[in-house]
Amino acid sequence: MHKLNSSFTRTADQQNAVKLLKSRAANILLFGGSRSGKTFILIYAIICRALQASESRHVILRYRFNAVKQSVGYDTLPKVMKLAFPRLRYELNRSDWFVRLPNGSEIWLGGLDDHDRVDKILGKEYATVYFNECSEISYHAVTTAMSRLAQRTAVPNKAFFDCNPSGKSHWSYQLFVEKIEPQGKTPLKFPERYACMQMNPQGNSANLPESYIEETLAGLPERQRQRFLDGSWLDDMAGALWQRAMIEPFRVVNPPLLTRIVIGVDPAVTSRPDSDETGIVAAGLGTDNHYYVLGDASLQGTPAQWAAAVDDQYRYFRADRVVAEVNNGGDLIIANLRNVNPAISCRSIIATRGKLVRAEPIAALYELGRVHHVGIFPELEDQMCNYNPSTTAYSPDRMDALVWALTELSGSAGGSRAIMA
């Protein structure tokens, strides 16, 4: 892979990754901890491939278009160009979001949450398809996009993947580590075409702030530390109220007609840097009497910021109601929402019993296969599957917001008292 007058020096892990990317494997996953250089080296490899094959076409996909635009279009891709290809002139089309190189090759950016853009992107053929943060992408979306890996060029067609590893029930673990087909659970016909490599932040320490590994990552809760520092695939937690097997088989791409949509909110009491997140989860009731988790907009922020995020979800999903826990904020929680949208329909919820009492009826709905996640929500699902009522000490805000939304939709009053606001 060539450079153009570059001063860019690859780390040892990136050198090994380049060898793997140039191997005969057609599908390659780089997995591991946060800030380990995975995305950088994969974008570098795509640019090299694009320069080797004139008028070739390549695509970088994430679950959400805004995420790929911000993290790749505005951040990593320009950094790769500046460091590794400083003399390479290129055009960035911010209307259709693709990069055109001097030899006519194109690198497109796409989000699988935008149906119009997906249709436009999947109307073309590509020499490389790169699934960035693939732990957030459904296997159905992957197989659909892979059907466009069909352009005839001077380079062999390849699919790249990267992720911070999640649970061992995720399709990426089954495909690349266990070498089984995730839907049929049968051995891969050509396992040699699938290869993976672990890259952790320790191998990229020369490019990271001095305190990032020892303080930021090492200070995370145990299971987050295993994922984002150690880059480990996680087993289901013993005693957890939810297991990934209660979520994965029932995941869907699109919901049916929904008769009611609710936004559940678990507000943070403070907005300091070490404050809890405000859980914001959207869910709907289908005409099939099943429940559909539509979105997770949880964030750490000020009251004005989380109220605006709630209102965005309320408007985006055309929700019927917001249900918010008010134990710690009382009337101020509803007043905060009404400051942003005076017409917002709210119901205040006062938790009268513990999280376990509130969560158990909702976990039972999952066990029955009546709750479906529309897409993948990694942080929410991690909280759910890491919540052991007897040992979990932190506040699972996203999970609480989910429980409030599904409680409202299902009519279960387990451990709460509702008041109209």
Secondary structure as UniProt FT lines:
FT   HELIX           12..21
FT   STRAND          27..31
FT   TURN            34..35
FT   HELIX           38..52
FT   TURN            54..55
FT   STRAND          57..62
FT   HELIX           65..68
FT   HELIX           69..76
FT   HELIX           77..84
FT   TURN            86..87
FT   STRAND          91..93
FT   TURN            94..97
FT   STRAND          98..100
FT   TURN            102..103
FT   STRAND          106..111
FT   TURN            112..113
FT   HELIX           115..121
FT   TURN            122..123
FT   STRAND          128..131
FT   TURN            132..133
FT   HELIX           134..136
FT   HELIX           139..146
FT   TURN            147..148
FT   STRAND          158..163
FT   TURN            168..169
FT   HELIX           171..176
FT   TURN            182..184
FT   HELIX           191..193
FT   STRAND          194..198
FT   HELIX           201..207
FT   TURN            210..211
FT   HELIX           212..217
FT   TURN            218..219
FT   HELIX           222..228
FT   TURN            238..239
FT   HELIX           244..246
FT   HELIX           248..250
FT   STRAND          258..266
FT   TURN            273..274
FT   STRAND          278..286
FT   TURN            287..288
FT   STRAND          291..296
FT   HELIX           303..316
FT   TURN            317..318
FT   STRAND          321..325
FT   TURN            327..330
FT   HELIX           331..340
FT   TURN            342..343
FT   STRAND          346..351
FT   HELIX           355..367
FT   TURN            368..369
FT   STRAND          371..374
FT   HELIX           378..385
FT   TURN            389..391
FT   HELIX           397..410
FT   TURN            414..415
FT   STRAND          416..420
//
